[in-house]
Amino acid sequence: MLLDIAKATSFFLCIVCLYHAAIHTFFLPGTHWRERLVFALVRLAFAACICLLSGILFLVPARTNPDRDLALSQTPPVRLYLWSLGAIAALFILGWFLSDLAQQSGHFITFRNLQQL
């Protein structure tokens, strides 16, 4: 009973840490992309610690624990972290690329060119 409550609480804490990392990766106004990268890496490292500890908690042997024979990478918190890490990394790289592309093409897009469209 207590182990199930601890698992649910730790999994919820994983979700909150990953949400916090994702929100602060993309929605920091007035910061450059390199600063965002540093903040994102720090927050994702903290979320990795929380998710790994939660994954270890999911592996605690108990009679009612059907997942005790899984590898650490197969536990739900660690899988959630890995999928979130991939999604955040892909969106971060895409955002950085599109931001640079918009800055480079800004010289070619003028108000006169937009009026001609």
N, C-alpha and C positions, 0 to 999 in steps of 0.2 A: 504494500500500500504506500509506504513512505518512498520507496524506490520509484514508483510510478509518478508520484507527485514531483519528485526531484527531476525525473526525466522530462516531464512536461514543462517544468519551470526552466530548466536549462535549455530546452529547445526554443521556448519563447524568448529567452535571453539571446540566443543565437539569431533569431529573426530580428530582434530589435537592434542588435549590433550591426547586422548586415544592412538593415534599413538605414541606420545612422550613417554608415560608410557610404552607401549609394547616394543618399541625399546630399551629403556634404562633398561628394566628389563632383557633382554636376551643378549644384546650386550655391556656389560661393560667389556672390557678385563682387566685382572689382578685383579679382585675382587673375593672375596669368596662369596659363596651362601648366607651366613647370611647377608653380606653387601648388596647384591643385593635385598634381601628380604626387608630390611629397606628402600632402595631407591624405590623399587616397591610400598610399602605401602604408602609412602609419595606422590609419583606421582599419584597413584590411588586415594588417598584422595583428591588431588587437582582436578583431573578429575571428581570425584564425585560431588564436589562443582559446577564445571562448568556445568555438565550435569543436576544437580538438578535445578540450576537457569535457564537453557535453557528449562527444562521441565515446570517450572512455567511460563515461557514466552509463551509456547505453550498452556497454559490453560487460557490465558488472554481472557476475554469475548469480542467478537466482532461479528458484524452481519455476516461477511463472514468467521467466524471461525467454521468449522464443528466439530472440536475436543474439543470444550469447555466443554462438559459433561463427558469427560474421567477422570479416576483417574490419579493421578500423575505417578503412576507406568506403566501406559499404553501409555504414551507419547513416541514418537520416541527417543528423547535423553536419557531418563532413560532406555528404553529397550535396546538401543545400549550399554549403560554403563553396564547393568547387564549381557548381553551376552558376552561382552568383558571381564568383570571381571571373569566370569566363565571360559572362554577360556584361559586367561592369568594365572589364578590360576592352571588350569589343566596342562598346558604346563610347568609352573614353577615347580610344584611338580614332573612331569615326568622327566624334565631335571635334577633336584636335585637327584632323585633316580638313573637315569642312570649315572650321574657323580660319585656318590658314588660307584655304582656297578663297574664302570670301574676302579676306584682307588683301590678297594678291589681285583679285579681279576687281576690287573697288575702284582702281584707277581707270579701268576701261568702261565702267558703267557710270555714266553721267546723267544728269537730269535731262539733257537734250536728247540723248539716245533713248531714254525711257519715253519721252513725249512722242517720238517717231513710231513707237510700237503702237 
